[in-house]
Amino acid sequence: MAVSAQAETGAFRLLLNRQPLPLSMQAAISSVEVSNEINVPGMFNFTFSMLSQLGNWQGADLDLFKPGDQVGVQMGLGQPRTVLTGQIYAIEPNFAEYSAATVSGFDAMAKLRFGNHSEIYSGIDENRIARKVADAARVDLSTPGPPVMLNETVWQRQQNNYHFLLGRCALINHELVVDGTTVVFRPSAEGLSPVKSLAFPRDIRRVDLRLRVPTEGSTVQVLGFDPATNKPISARSNPNTVRARMGGSESGFDFIGAFPDAAINITDPSLTKVQALQSRADAEYMQNLDRFIEGELELEGDPDLNAGVNVRLTGLSRRFDGIYYVRSSRHHYDDATGYRTTLQLRRTGA
């Protein structure tokens, strides 16, 4: 029977297989960190003190943890909320005058990285392909977006499931996130309603932003071939049907009038329907806008702010105020600095 545990302070609570830790282990934990990022497995780690050579600490049991145990990390003052649920992948003890150990692991997305696979998917949409991939990896998966069908036949050639799904995401502007223990294969949430408004300097300790002119993709034309008519087909990106401005008055491409034309062409003979070409063109258009405005924000710890949500920033300037997409988040607690959250942000308009 697996050992189970729970540790808590004013800023975090750790759940190990849903049972309480000994009180001595609660006191031994000195730092906790959770990182999550769009399209990247979320990671946790925590460090605890063990028995020192001087004999002034007893009770932190290194053997309490084993690979595969489930760990739930909750953070926040007052009522901690879950920021990640994952499994232990590594245990790293360090034996010295004051011995300590770090336990780390990943969320459910990491299971897609095991092995490589060769499969053929015929006559099914991208949502059904993703579900078949997840079933093979024994991963729970949800597909909240409408079905999109690019190809009649899709090959997975000696590729792990994680990189295969990332490749499918890139073709249709989808993304992978994790909700609890479920991987979510969904259309990008960039530009949706913000979950929270943050004002500088009231709510934000620091924010660093970079606006850079996009150099390609202002118009994307994708060329394919229709075997039924034996003729080439094409589609052009439509900026009016995508969330390019993110609540601003202009997209990043509206700022490049003083620069050379940034249109691009893509040829993909595997796409045989105009609807598939349109999906590919709009996905490429948005991906070329993703780095228009990027930045990093630091604030007091906030467990509601994780990768895949939008926030509204105010108090900066007319151009830089607005909706930003949280590309990644880092929640960190240690005894010296307390609980802090750092966000990586991006914005496609202004």
C-alpha positions as CSV (number, residue, x, y, z in Angstrom):
1,M,0.0,0.0,0.0
2,A,1.4,3.4,-1.0
3,V,2.4,5.9,1.7
4,S,0.2,9.0,1.6
5,A,0.8,12.4,3.0
6,Q,-0.1,16.1,3.3
7,A,2.0,19.0,4.4
8,E,0.9,22.6,4.8
9,T,2.0,26.0,5.8
10,G,0.5,29.5,5.5
11,A,1.4,29.5,1.8
12,F,1.4,25.9,0.5
13,R,-0.1,22.4,1.0
14,L,1.4,19.3,-0.4
15,L,-0.6,16.1,-0.9
16,L,1.1,12.8,-1.3
17,N,-1.4,10.1,-2.3
18,R,-4.0,12.1,-0.3
19,Q,-2.9,11.3,3.3
20,P,-1.2,13.4,6.0
21,L,2.5,13.7,6.4
22,P,4.1,13.3,9.9
23,L,4.4,16.6,11.7
24,S,8.2,16.4,11.5
25,M,8.0,16.3,7.7
26,Q,5.8,19.3,7.6
27,A,8.4,21.3,9.4
28,A,11.3,20.0,7.3
29,I,10.1,21.4,3.9
30,S,12.0,24.6,3.1
31,S,11.0,25.4,-0.5
32,V,8.3,24.5,-3.0
33,E,8.2,25.3,-6.7
34,V,5.7,24.7,-9.5
35,S,6.3,25.6,-13.2
36,N,3.8,25.2,-16.0
37,E,3.9,26.3,-19.7
38,I,1.7,26.0,-22.7
39,N,2.6,22.8,-24.6
40,V,5.2,21.8,-22.0
41,P,4.7,19.3,-19.1
42,G,4.2,21.1,-15.8
43,M,6.9,20.4,-13.2
44,F,7.0,20.5,-9.4
45,N,9.8,20.2,-6.9
46,F,10.2,20.6,-3.1
47,T,13.1,20.4,-0.8
48,F,13.2,19.1,2.8
49,S,15.9,18.8,5.5
50,M,17.0,15.4,6.8
51,L,19.0,14.3,9.8
52,S,22.3,16.3,10.1
53,Q,25.5,14.8,11.2
54,L,25.2,16.9,14.3
55,G,22.0,15.1,15.2
56,N,19.9,18.3,15.5
57,W,17.2,17.1,13.2
58,Q,15.3,13.8,13.2
59,G,12.2,12.6,11.5
60,A,12.4,13.6,7.8
61,D,12.0,10.2,6.1
62,L,13.6,10.0,2.7
63,D,11.9,6.7,2.0
64,L,8.5,8.2,2.4
65,F,8.6,9.0,-1.3
66,K,8.9,6.8,-4.3
67,P,8.7,7.2,-8.1
68,G,5.2,7.2,-9.4
69,D,3.6,8.5,-6.2
70,Q,1.0,11.2,-6.9
71,V,1.8,14.7,-5.6
72,G,-0.8,17.5,-5.4
73,V,0.6,21.0,-4.9
74,Q,-1.8,23.7,-3.5
75,M,-0.6,27.2,-3.0
76,G,-2.0,30.5,-1.7
77,L,-2.6,32.3,1.6
78,G,-5.7,31.4,3.6
79,Q,-7.4,28.9,1.2
80,P,-4.7,27.2,-0.9
81,R,-5.8,26.1,-4.4
82,T,-4.3,23.4,-6.5
83,V,-1.8,24.6,-9.0
84,L,-0.5,21.2,-10.2
85,T,-1.1,17.5,-9.7
86,G,1.6,15.2,-10.9
87,Q,3.8,12.1,-10.3
88,I,7.2,11.8,-8.7
89,Y,9.9,11.3,-11.4
90,A,13.1,12.0,-9.4
91,I,14.4,11.9,-5.8
92,E,17.8,13.7,-5.2
93,P,19.3,13.4,-1.7
94,N,22.4,15.3,-0.7
95,F,24.2,14.0,2.3
96,A,26.5,16.5,4.0
97,E,26.8,18.3,7.4
98,Y,23.2,19.4,6.9
99,S,21.5,16.8,4.6
100,A,18.6,17.7,2.4
101,A,16.7,16.1,-0.4
102,T,14.7,17.4,-3.4
103,V,11.7,15.5,-4.8
104,S,10.5,16.5,-8.3
105,G,8.0,15.3,-10.9
106,F,5.7,16.2,-13.8
107,D,2.1,16.4,-14.6
108,A,0.1,14.1,-16.8
109,M,1.4,15.6,-20.1
110,A,4.8,14.0,-19.4
111,K,3.3,10.5,-20.0
112,L,3.1,11.4,-23.7
113,R,6.9,11.4,-23.8
114,F,7.5,7.7,-23.3
115,G,8.7,5.6,-26.2
116,N,8.2,6.2,-29.9
117,H,5.3,5.0,-32.1
118,S,4.3,4.4,-35.7
119,E,0.6,4.7,-36.5
120,I,-1.7,5.6,-39.4
121,Y,-4.9,7.6,-38.7
122,S,-7.3,7.5,-41.6
123,G,-10.6,9.4,-42.1
124,I,-10.8,11.0,-38.6
125,D,-10.5,14.6,-37.4
126,E,-7.8,16.1,-35.2
127,N,-9.8,15.7,-32.0
128,R,-10.2,11.9,-32.6
129,I,-6.6,11.6,-33.5
130,A,-5.6,13.2,-30.2
131,R,-7.9,10.9,-28.3
132,K,-6.4,7.8,-29.9
133,V,-2.9,9.0,-29.0
134,A,-3.9,9.7,-25.4
135,D,-5.6,6.3,-25.1
136,A,-2.4,4.6,-26.2
137,A,-0.4,6.5,-23.6
138,R,-3.0,5.8,-20.9
139,V,-3.7,9.5,-20.5
140,D,-7.1,11.2,-19.9
141,L,-7.7,13.8,-22.5
142,S,-10.4,16.3,-23.3
143,T,-11.1,18.0,-26.7
144,P,-13.3,21.1,-26.0
145,G,-12.9,22.6,-29.4
146,P,-14.8,21.9,-32.6
147,P,-13.5,19.1,-34.8
148,V,-11.0,20.1,-37.5
149,M,-10.0,17.7,-40.3
150,L,-6.8,18.5,-42.2
151,N,-5.8,15.3,-43.9
152,E,-7.6,12.1,-44.9
153,T,-4.6,10.1,-43.7
154,V,-2.1,11.2,-41.0
155,W,1.2,9.3,-40.3
156,Q,3.0,9.1,-37.0
157,R,6.4,7.8,-37.9
158,Q,8.7,6.6,-35.1
159,Q,7.8,9.6,-33.0
160,N,6.8,9.9,-29.3
161,N,3.2,10.9,-28.7
162,Y,4.1,14.3,-27.2
163,H,6.0,15.6,-30.2
164,F,3.4,14.1,-32.6
165,L,0.6,16.0,-30.9
166,L,2.7,19.2,-30.8
167,G,3.1,18.9,-34.5
168,R,-0.7,18.6,-35.0
169,C,-1.3,21.6,-32.7
170,A,1.0,23.8,-34.7
171,L,-1.0,23.1,-37.9
172,I,-4.3,24.3,-36.5
173,N,-3.3,26.8,-33.7
174,H,-4.2,24.3,-30.9
175,E,-2.3,23.9,-27.7
176,L,-1.8,21.4,-24.9
177,V,-2.5,22.3,-21.3
178,V,-3.3,20.2,-18.2
179,D,-6.4,20.4,-16.0
180,G,-5.8,18.4,-12.9
181,T,-4.8,15.0,-14.3
182,T,-6.4,15.5,-17.7
183,V,-4.5,16.7,-20.8
184,V,-6.5,19.3,-22.8
185,F,-6.1,19.5,-26.6
186,R,-7.8,22.8,-27.4
187,P,-7.8,25.8,-29.7
188,S,-5.5,28.5,-28.4
189,A,-7.2,30.5,-25.6
190,E,-5.1,33.6,-26.4
191,G,-7.2,36.7,-26.4
192,L,-10.2,35.3,-24.5
193,S,-11.7,37.2,-21.6
194,P,-9.2,37.8,-18.8
195,V,-9.5,36.0,-15.5
196,K,-8.0,38.9,-13.6
197,S,-7.0,42.6,-13.9
198,L,-3.6,43.6,-12.6
199,A,-2.7,47.3,-12.1
200,F,0.8,48.6,-11.8
201,P,2.1,49.4,-9.2
202,R,-0.8,48.3,-7.0
203,D,-0.8,44.6,-7.9
204,I,2.5,44.1,-9.8
205,R,6.0,44.2,-8.3
206,R,7.8,44.2,-11.6
207,V,6.9,44.0,-15.3
208,D,9.4,43.9,-18.3
209,L,8.0,44.1,-21.8
210,R,9.5,43.9,-25.3
211,L,7.7,45.1,-28.5
212,R,9.3,43.8,-31.7
213,V,8.2,44.3,-35.3
214,P,7.1,41.0,-36.8
215,T,9.1,40.2,-40.0
216,E,6.9,37.6,-41.7
217,G,3.4,36.4,-42.0
218,S,1.3,39.6,-42.4
219,T,-0.5,37.6,-45.0
220,V,-0.2,33.8,-45.3
221,Q,-1.2,32.0,-48.5
222,V,-1.2,28.2,-48.3
223,L,-1.2,26.2,-51.6
224,G,-2.5,22.7,-51.9
225,F,-3.8,20.3,-54.5
226,D,-7.3,18.8,-55.1
227,P,-7.0,15.3,-56.5
228,A,-10.7,15.2,-57.4
229,T,-10.4,18.1,-59.9
230,N,-6.7,17.7,-60.6
231,K,-6.2,21.4,-59.9
232,P,-4.2,23.5,-57.3
233,I,-6.2,25.1,-54.5
234,S,-5.3,27.9,-52.1
235,A,-6.5,29.9,-49.1
236,R,-5.3,33.1,-47.6
237,S,-5.3,34.1,-43.9
238,N,-8.2,36.2,-42.8
239,P,-7.2,38.5,-39.9
240,N,-10.8,39.5,-39.3
241,T,-11.7,36.0,-38.1
242,V,-8.9,35.5,-35.5
243,R,-8.3,37.2,-32.2
244,A,-5.3,39.2,-33.5
245,R,-5.8,42.5,-31.6
246,M,-6.4,41.1,-28.1
247,G,-8.6,44.0,-27.2
248,G,-6.3,46.6,-28.7
249,S,-6.9,48.8,-31.8
250,E,-4.3,47.1,-34.0
251,S,-2.5,43.8,-34.5
252,G,1.2,43.6,-34.6
253,F,1.1,43.5,-38.4
254,D,-0.6,46.9,-38.5
255,F,2.6,48.4,-37.2
256,I,4.8,47.4,-40.1
257,G,3.7,49.9,-42.8
258,A,7.1,51.5,-42.8
259,F,8.8,48.2,-43.5
260,P,8.9,45.8,-46.5
261,D,6.1,43.4,-47.3
262,A,6.0,40.5,-44.9
263,A,3.6,38.2,-46.8
264,I,4.6,34.5,-47.0
265,N,3.6,31.5,-49.0
266,I,3.4,27.9,-47.8
267,T,3.0,24.8,-50.1
268,D,1.5,21.7,-48.6
269,P,0.4,19.1,-51.1
270,S,-1.0,16.9,-48.3
271,L,-3.9,19.4,-47.8
272,T,-6.6,18.6,-50.3
273,K,-9.5,20.7,-49.1
274,V,-9.9,24.5,-49.0
275,Q,-11.2,24.4,-45.4
276,A,-8.0,22.6,-44.4
277,L,-5.9,25.2,-46.2
278,Q,-7.8,28.0,-44.4
279,S,-7.2,26.5,-41.0
280,R,-3.5,26.1,-41.8
281,A,-3.2,29.7,-43.0
282,D,-5.0,31.2,-40.0
283,A,-2.8,29.1,-37.6
284,E,0.4,30.3,-39.3
285,Y,-0.8,33.9,-39.2
286,M,-1.4,33.8,-35.4
287,Q,1.9,32.0,-34.7
288,N,3.8,34.7,-36.5
289,L,2.2,37.3,-34.3
290,D,2.9,35.5,-31.0
291,R,6.2,37.3,-30.4
292,F,4.9,40.9,-31.1
293,I,4.9,41.8,-27.4
294,E,6.5,39.5,-24.8
295,G,7.4,40.1,-21.2
296,E,7.8,38.9,-17.7
297,L,5.7,39.9,-14.7
298,E,6.3,39.3,-11.0
299,L,3.8,39.7,-8.2
300,E,2.8,38.3,-4.8
301,G,1.9,34.7,-5.0
302,D,-1.4,34.1,-6.9
303,P,-2.5,30.5,-7.5
304,D,-5.2,31.6,-10.0
305,L,-2.5,32.7,-12.5
306,N,-1.3,29.7,-14.5
307,A,-0.3,29.0,-18.1
308,G,-3.3,29.3,-20.5
309,V,-5.2,32.1,-19.0
310,N,-5.5,35.8,-20.0
311,V,-4.9,38.8,-17.7
312,R,-5.5,42.5,-18.2
313,L,-2.7,44.9,-17.3
314,T,-3.3,48.5,-16.5
315,G,-1.2,51.5,-15.4
316,L,1.5,51.0,-18.0
317,S,0.7,53.2,-21.1
318,R,-2.0,53.4,-23.7
319,R,-0.2,51.0,-26.0
320,F,0.9,48.5,-23.4
321,D,-2.3,48.4,-21.3
322,G,-4.6,45.5,-22.3
323,I,-5.0,41.8,-22.5
324,Y,-2.0,39.5,-22.2
325,Y,-1.8,35.7,-22.6
326,V,0.0,33.8,-19.8
327,R,2.5,31.6,-21.7
328,S,4.0,30.2,-18.5
329,S,3.9,30.6,-14.8
330,R,6.3,29.9,-11.9
331,H,5.0,29.6,-8.3
332,H,7.8,29.6,-5.8
333,Y,7.8,29.5,-2.0
334,D,10.9,29.5,0.3
335,D,11.4,30.4,3.9
336,A,13.4,33.5,3.0
337,T,11.2,35.2,0.4
338,G,7.8,33.7,1.0
339,Y,5.4,33.0,-1.9
340,R,6.0,34.7,-5.3
341,T,4.5,34.2,-8.8
342,T,6.3,35.0,-12.0
343,L,4.5,35.0,-15.4
344,Q,5.8,34.9,-19.0
345,L,3.3,36.9,-21.1
346,R,2.7,37.6,-24.8
347,R,0.4,39.8,-26.8
348,T,-0.4,39.9,-30.5
349,G,-2.0,43.4,-30.6
350,A,-1.9,46.8,-29.0
